[in-house]
Amino acid sequence: MAERIGDGLVRIGAMSAEERDKVLKMQNDGDQRMFGEIAIDLKFIDDNAILNFLESKGL
């Protein structure tokens, strides 16, 4: 199974597990935005964190 972006961002140290869980809770509570959009809006990460995640996956 492919690594989910939240797990990958925690793995590379871009965000904490608690921050990931907050974003996932917001999605479970009905926020339909993508994980990265919510995390950026909450100032947990920035665009560079997503780029670093993609690079860590060889993409």
Secondary structure, DSSP 8 states (H G I E B T S, - for coil): ----HHHHHHHTTSS-HHHHHHHHHHHHTT--S-HHHHHHHTTS--HHHHHHHHHHTT-
